[in-house]
């Protein structure tokens, strides 16, 4: 279980790093647009992403 958690963390770091390395200006624009979004929208988006992540892990482990 710990191995899978570490692997998941490493994959998150990898994909985020690749996005910043390949599209630095796009990531800056995305951050600026996020600052203008209401907190409720960010909260809902984060919750949907978390639920989707749990679902995909469950699907792959099952």
Secondary structure as the mmCIF struct_conf table of DSSP 4:
data_model
#
loop_
_struct_conf.conf_type_id
_struct_conf.id
_struct_conf.beg_label_comp_id
_struct_conf.beg_label_asym_id
_struct_conf.beg_label_seq_id
_struct_conf.end_label_comp_id
_struct_conf.end_label_asym_id
_struct_conf.end_label_seq_id
HELX_RH_AL_P HELX_RH_AL_P1 UNK A 2 UNK A 22
HELX_RH_AL_P HELX_RH_AL_P2 UNK A 24 UNK A 35
TURN_TY1_P TURN_TY1_P1 UNK A 36 UNK A 36
BEND BEND1 UNK A 37 UNK A 37
HELX_RH_AL_P HELX_RH_AL_P3 UNK A 39 UNK A 61
#
